[in-house]
């Protein structure tokens, strides 16, 4: 394919391995890797910055071999995301803690750069390697599997560190001090959806079935109600995509049979009915936030990722909290009604891009990631909350329909084609 430069052709296996490791390390950068707060902060900064620098270098290396030519569509989703970030930047002028707001803004912007070059790297490689393309769902599935493998192993080797006691010590949930069990459950559901995409594309394999079973076990161990709901919705979505009537009927039956066990083990076992109906105390907390905190700064909020004048909001009849456990209320409190409007419009245009898309693979990938992270957004940090890998995944979805390889080259790029000995048919329409 590169007749004049065969010695620098990138190996698909090596590139895929590097991308898997980079994504795994990037996600790991959101974990609490040590109970030492200072050490955790240093590790997080190093992991996130180093992965961003390396993915940029990876992209630059490929662009020196191939021709980097891209076009953009569905730009309104990206435009409103930039508007959201710019409003966050402006909020430093009135933030109740500018230093913290700036830190959150920088971390959100950093992950945006990472996603941008990660997607472009895959698109550039695939444009010139049609017979051995990199699959985004495989990279995601393998990267998350490596992380969850550590947690499952830790569940047996060091349970005191990898389990978190909740409900007065009555329940042990996978996550430990490393990660909130609900966030870990959401991560597991994203991985499970990636394996279901692979089942649809390449059929059943023992290798994928093993990874699916291990990740499903990790999901159950997290005891995350919201993530289990997300998993069931993912299963139903992919059943609907299948043309096999018997398979559909079998899986529907399995889901119906499993619902009582899931309700008993996760929804009832971890609390009484009143706790479930109040969403473990979140409903009164949200009511207090909207009625007590919001009226103080209704239009532009308390500053990026700030929900009160102090570090934590303390309601009259609720517990104290530093975050809202709902990404939309989080935006409403930290950027006011203006910020919430921008965030909702941004969400609308991103979903609209997926609805209008004709590429079935990208739509499946979008749904496989979108369903778990949007459900997580109603109970935890979510796509517009404090820095977390839900934001990272949302940024991937924004770029998924924004960037495409452009085979219509300009004069300068055509000259580069000849110099580098590339075959124009590789990127023809």
Helices and strands as residue ranges (DSSP letters): G 6-8, H 12-28, H 37-65, E 70-72, H 75-90, G 91-93, H 98-127, G 130-132, H 136-157, H 159-162, E 163-166, E 171-174, H 181-202, H 206-222, H 225-241, H 245-262, I 263-268, H 273-277, H 282-288, I 289-293, G 294-296, E 313-314, E 320-321, H 327-356, H 360-377, H 389-400, E 403-405, H 411-419, G 424-427
